[in-house]
Amino acid sequence: MLATASTPAARPTLRRDQVSLWRLVWVAPLTLVLAVGACFVVRFLAQLIDPNTRNMPQLQMPMQVLAIEGALAAIVVFVLFALFVPRPIFWYRIVGGVALLFSLLPDIGLALGGAPMMTAMRFVGPLTSIGSPGPGGPGGAGGPPPGGGPGAGGPPPGFLSGMSIDQVIVLMLLHVAVGLVCITVLTTLARRRTVAA
């Protein structure tokens, strides 16, 4: 009789952390739109505060591509958590927070320059090339790296100077914006509604 009395109290706690797959039908597209929109807001504010950021190529097509890819990856992982992980919202918030911290590493590499910058570009480059024009075209990845190439007057060939700290902060803010939107919207709006007894 004691077990029967304690079961109803435990069940709502478990249900509170469940995901409604039907709600995900509209929450997933909303998350994608809000994540991309958050990037445009960050870019607008950054360019308003610091006009030098208007020349950042990362704030053009690569920003949109990475925001879409990041949001889609977050949605897919959330669906997998909803299907296979007990307490999916709790664990998704933890894993999402850790993933957000790891996503800042390429930005730190861009700030450091040299080998860390090359490593960051090697990992992020293929992701940003999806949907962008080929090398040499407008917005393409052609041409020498920043500061390199003959007659550029920059550092010697093979050496990459780091990005300025204000540009790196803008890139980090973009990652944080997309991460927070995805984690917050998915875990809040896709939660299964329960009626209190």
C-alpha positions as CSV (number, residue, x, y, z in Angstrom):
1,M,0.0,0.0,0.0
2,L,2.9,2.3,0.7
3,A,4.4,1.7,-2.8
4,T,1.0,2.5,-4.3
5,A,0.8,5.8,-2.5
6,S,4.3,6.9,-3.5
7,T,3.9,6.1,-7.2
8,P,1.6,9.0,-8.2
9,A,4.0,11.4,-6.5
10,A,7.0,10.1,-8.5
11,R,5.3,9.9,-11.8
12,P,4.7,13.7,-12.4
13,T,8.4,14.4,-11.6
14,L,9.4,12.0,-14.5
15,R,6.7,13.4,-16.8
16,R,7.9,17.0,-16.2
17,D,11.1,16.1,-18.1
18,Q,9.5,14.5,-21.1
19,V,9.4,15.8,-24.6
20,S,6.3,16.1,-26.8
21,L,7.3,15.0,-30.3
22,W,4.1,16.6,-31.7
23,R,5.2,19.9,-30.3
24,L,8.6,19.5,-31.9
25,V,6.9,19.7,-35.3
26,W,6.6,23.5,-34.9
27,V,9.2,24.0,-32.2
28,A,12.1,22.7,-34.4
29,P,11.5,25.2,-37.3
30,L,10.9,28.0,-34.8
31,T,14.2,27.2,-33.2
32,L,16.0,27.4,-36.5
33,V,14.4,30.7,-37.4
34,L,15.2,32.2,-34.0
35,A,18.8,31.0,-34.0
36,V,19.5,32.6,-37.4
37,G,17.6,35.7,-36.3
38,A,19.7,36.0,-33.2
39,C,22.8,36.0,-35.4
40,F,21.5,38.9,-37.4
41,V,20.8,40.8,-34.2
42,V,24.3,40.1,-32.9
43,R,25.8,41.2,-36.2
44,F,23.7,44.4,-36.3
45,L,24.7,45.4,-32.8
46,A,28.4,44.5,-33.4
47,Q,28.5,46.6,-36.6
48,L,26.6,49.4,-34.8
49,I,29.1,49.5,-31.9
50,D,32.3,48.8,-34.0
51,P,32.1,49.8,-37.7
52,N,35.3,47.8,-38.3
53,T,33.4,44.6,-38.0
54,R,31.5,45.5,-41.3
55,N,34.5,44.1,-43.2
56,M,34.5,40.7,-41.5
57,P,33.8,38.0,-44.1
58,Q,32.7,35.7,-41.3
59,L,29.6,37.9,-40.8
60,Q,28.3,37.3,-44.3
61,M,27.4,33.9,-45.7
62,P,29.5,31.8,-43.3
63,M,27.5,33.3,-40.4
64,Q,24.2,32.1,-41.9
65,V,25.5,28.7,-42.9
66,L,27.1,28.0,-39.5
67,A,23.9,29.2,-37.7
68,I,21.7,26.9,-39.8
69,E,24.1,23.9,-39.4
70,G,24.4,24.5,-35.7
71,A,20.7,24.8,-35.1
72,L,20.0,21.7,-37.2
73,A,22.6,19.7,-35.3
74,A,21.1,20.9,-32.0
75,I,17.6,19.8,-33.2
76,V,18.7,16.4,-34.3
77,V,20.5,15.7,-31.1
78,F,17.5,16.9,-29.1
79,V,15.2,14.5,-31.0
80,L,17.7,11.7,-30.3
81,F,17.7,12.6,-26.6
82,A,13.9,12.7,-26.6
83,L,13.7,9.2,-28.1
84,F,16.5,7.4,-26.3
85,V,17.6,9.2,-23.1
86,P,15.9,9.1,-19.8
87,R,15.3,12.7,-18.5
88,P,16.1,14.1,-22.0
89,I,15.7,17.8,-21.1
90,F,18.0,17.6,-18.1
91,W,20.7,15.8,-20.0
92,Y,20.3,17.9,-23.2
93,R,20.9,21.1,-21.2
94,I,24.1,19.7,-19.7
95,V,25.4,18.3,-23.1
96,G,24.3,21.5,-24.9
97,G,26.2,23.6,-22.4
98,V,29.4,21.5,-22.8
99,A,29.0,21.6,-26.6
100,L,28.6,25.4,-26.5
101,L,31.9,25.7,-24.6
102,F,33.7,23.4,-27.1
103,S,32.3,25.5,-30.0
104,L,34.3,28.5,-28.7
105,L,37.6,26.7,-29.2
106,P,37.9,27.5,-32.9
107,D,37.3,31.2,-32.1
108,I,40.1,31.1,-29.5
109,G,42.3,29.5,-32.2
110,L,41.5,32.3,-34.6
111,A,42.6,34.8,-31.9
112,L,45.9,33.0,-31.2
113,G,47.0,32.9,-34.8
114,G,49.7,30.5,-36.2
115,A,49.1,26.8,-35.8
116,P,45.9,27.1,-33.7
117,M,44.4,29.4,-36.3
118,M,45.3,26.9,-39.1
119,T,43.7,24.1,-37.0
120,A,40.5,26.2,-36.5
121,M,40.3,27.0,-40.2
122,R,40.8,23.3,-41.1
123,F,37.9,22.2,-39.0
124,V,35.5,25.1,-39.7
125,G,36.3,25.7,-43.3
126,P,34.4,22.7,-44.7
127,L,31.4,23.6,-42.7
128,T,31.3,27.2,-44.0
129,S,31.9,26.1,-47.6
130,I,28.5,24.5,-47.9
131,G,26.3,26.7,-50.1
132,S,29.0,29.3,-50.7
133,P,30.5,30.1,-54.1
134,G,33.7,28.4,-55.3
135,P,37.2,29.7,-54.7
136,G,37.9,33.1,-56.2
137,G,34.2,34.1,-56.5
138,P,32.4,36.7,-54.4
139,G,32.6,35.5,-50.8
140,G,34.7,32.5,-51.9
141,A,37.6,31.1,-50.0
142,G,40.1,31.9,-52.7
143,G,43.2,34.0,-52.4
144,P,46.0,34.1,-49.9
145,P,45.3,33.8,-46.2
146,P,45.0,37.0,-44.2
147,G,48.4,38.8,-44.2
148,G,49.9,36.3,-46.5
149,G,50.8,36.2,-50.2
150,P,53.3,38.1,-52.3
151,G,53.2,41.8,-52.1
152,A,50.7,41.8,-49.3
153,G,53.0,43.6,-46.9
154,G,51.9,41.4,-44.1
155,P,53.7,38.6,-42.2
156,P,55.9,36.2,-44.0
157,P,54.3,33.4,-46.0
158,G,53.2,30.5,-43.9
159,F,52.5,32.7,-40.8
160,L,49.0,33.7,-39.8
161,S,48.5,36.5,-37.4
162,G,45.6,36.2,-35.1
163,M,42.3,38.0,-35.5
164,S,41.7,41.1,-33.4
165,I,40.0,40.5,-30.0
166,D,36.9,42.5,-30.9
167,Q,36.3,40.3,-34.0
168,V,36.8,37.1,-31.9
169,I,34.4,38.4,-29.3
170,V,31.7,38.9,-32.0
171,L,32.3,35.3,-33.3
172,M,31.9,34.0,-29.7
173,L,28.7,36.0,-29.2
174,L,27.3,34.4,-32.3
175,H,28.1,30.9,-30.9
176,V,26.6,31.8,-27.6
177,A,23.4,33.3,-29.2
178,V,22.8,30.2,-31.3
179,G,23.5,27.9,-28.4
180,L,21.3,29.7,-25.9
181,V,18.4,30.0,-28.4
182,C,18.5,26.2,-29.2
183,I,18.9,25.0,-25.6
184,T,16.2,27.4,-24.3
185,V,13.6,27.1,-27.0
186,L,13.9,23.3,-27.4
187,T,13.8,22.4,-23.8
188,T,11.1,24.9,-22.9
189,L,8.6,24.8,-25.7
190,A,8.9,21.1,-26.6
191,R,8.3,20.0,-23.0
192,R,5.3,17.8,-22.7
193,R,2.5,19.6,-20.9
194,T,1.1,17.8,-17.9
195,V,-2.1,18.6,-16.1
196,A,-1.8,18.9,-12.4
197,A,-3.9,16.5,-10.4
